[in-house]
Amino acid sequence: MSPSSAYVIAGAGLAGAKAAETLREEGFDGPVVLIGDEAERPSERPPLSKDYLLGKAEREAIYVHPASWYADNGVELRLGVPVTGIDPAAHEVRLADGSRIGYAKLLLATGSSPRRLRVPGADADGVLYLRRVADSDQIKAAFQAASRVAVIGAGWIGLETAAAARAAGVEVTILETAELPLLRVLGTEAAQVFASLHREHGVDLRFGVQVSEITGSAGRAGGVRMADGSHVEADAVVVGVGITPNSQLAEAAGLETGNGVVVDARLRSSDPDIYAAGDVARAYHPALGRHIRVEHWANALNQPQAAARAMLGQDVAYDRVPYFYTDQYDLGMEYAGYVEPGGYDQVVFRGDVERREFVAFWLSGGRVLAGMNVNIWDVSDTIQALVRSGRTADPDRLADPSVLLDELAGD
Ligand SMILES: Cc1cc2nc3c(=O)[nH]c(=O)nc-3n(C[C@H](O)[C@H](O)[C@H](O)COP(=O)(O)OP(=O)(O)OC[C@H]3O[C@@H](n4cnc5c(N)ncnc54)[C@H](O)[C@@H]3O)c2cc1C
């Protein structure tokens, strides 16, 4: 049997679709096979907790490419069929329908899955997770029927879902183990902003609580019981307690894994013909000098483009500053940079925090590690330049709105 010349992509989400697009843009004219376990063609997830959930965006708006794009670009799209195994020695992937596909290079773009709640009653009807378009449809329908919703977890998904529920006129209680929302990502100073935002919009926020049981009857959720015995009644329960990378295929194939598929700056795994990008990849970041796994849209958009080029033999190193954004009520935010939990010694605010029009900077030893602009626009590129520069910044000048950010970034 002659070796396959196909470039195979496992996982047909944003990362998989972007890799296929880049292979063609870079002139690769061999077979490209994009395999996804969902019946849907590749789509973007951010609208599922925002405009699509709010009923403001059409379904067609969530897809990465028009339906005709795949055939037009010679990309063989195999949907609704999971990849069940990789045979690195034979350079083959196995599919759930029993077929095998040979590859010259393989990209793992299998994303991540919501962490499941493990308490009694967690499998009741009305306990909902948000990852796929069908989940968003189900939650939207639940908001229409419900008068009270409990949201477990005050991370990005929990907060955005809570905002959508409030927009639908539903009473919302958020239950969170930590003392503030988004505490691990933002730290106390900036996390307060999101707590007051939701309080002002009528959300009942309960921090420092431990969920012990989903209550209800006849297999339907009716509320949430906490370890302290307190109880919150709810017609539906949305769970947003984090995600885990879908790295099982890589693990079973003997690749190096650990909080994702471990890849180098070229997005290459411990097998030289297998790459990974998007939520599933824990990639070496040259500027940070360590491996990081980024669970955000911009990473799923850009990293697979670098992976595709690396698969074609180009000399690439993926070193973009991590970036993400959120929209909740009338708050729009962009965050650029990377800070380990507790990995900063100072937060500097520029602007009006009360009115939620400001930029926050996280510093360590005077160096700007990250910046977040809230309801202030067209500054993220400058913040990224500042973070990338690695230089120290005078906190007083950072806080002073009369000092141009461009000046601080060294432009
Ligand atoms: C509701 C929601 C809102 C979000 N909002 C934001 C936001 O506002 N800002 C932001 O920066 N980020 C946001 N994100 C995160 C962002 O959407 C993700 O980082 C991005 O979708 C990751 O893309 P991916 O292609 O790596 O993974 P995915 O989108 O998960 O795609 C991977 C695909 O691979 C499939 N797959 C898995 N295993 C297999 C297998 N064995 N065989 C075949 N296929 C397989 C999966 O089913 C999936 O279709 C949001 C995420 C969600 C869920």
The ligand as a Gaussian input file, in Angstrom:
#p B3LYP/6-31G(d) Opt

LIG

0 1
 C      -21.123000      28.907000      24.398000
 C      -19.706000      29.329000      24.214000
 C      -19.388000      30.683000      24.168000
 C      -18.086000      31.093000      23.991000
 N      -17.803000      32.422000      23.974000
 C      -16.529000      32.841000      23.827000
 C      -16.218000      34.231000      23.823000
 O      -17.088000      35.070000      23.996000
 N      -14.934000      34.595000      23.659000
 C      -13.939000      33.698000      23.468000
 O      -12.786000      34.091000      23.303000
 N      -14.200000      32.358000      23.464000
 C      -15.467000      31.914000      23.631000
 N      -15.753000      30.578000      23.641000
 C      -14.667000      29.610000      23.438000
 C      -14.455000      29.276000      21.963000
 O      -15.680000      29.116000      21.319000
 C      -13.627000      28.011000      21.856000
 O      -12.346000      28.312000      22.336000
 C      -13.543000      27.483000      20.420000
 O      -14.800000      27.062000      19.985000
 C      -12.599000      26.292000      20.341000
 O      -12.603000      25.819000      19.039000
 P      -12.039000      24.369000      18.683000
 O      -12.275000      24.211000      17.210000
 O      -10.721000      24.182000      19.250000
 O      -13.001000      23.374000      19.491000
 P      -14.549000      23.062000      19.302000
 O      -15.291000      24.292000      18.946000
 O      -14.942000      22.322000      20.538000
 O      -14.590000      22.065000      18.059000
 C      -14.059000      20.754000      18.144000
 C      -14.941000      19.835000      17.342000
 O      -14.357000      18.545000      17.323000
 C      -15.361000      17.578000      17.568000
 N      -14.753000      16.337000      18.055000
 C      -14.319000      16.044000      19.303000
 N      -13.836000      14.785000      19.360000
 C      -13.969000      14.273000      18.110000
 C      -13.656000      13.018000      17.541000
 N      -13.102000      12.039000      18.254000
 N      -13.935000      12.835000      16.234000
 C      -14.489000      13.824000      15.483000
 N      -14.803000      15.031000      15.986000
 C      -14.540000      15.252000      17.275000
 C      -16.244000      18.277000      18.572000
 O      -17.497000      17.669000      18.691000
 C      -16.319000      19.663000      17.959000
 O      -17.295000      19.711000      16.961000
 C      -17.062000      30.126000      23.847000
 C      -17.375000      28.769000      23.918000
 C      -18.684000      28.365000      24.105000
 C      -19.023000      26.897000      24.191000

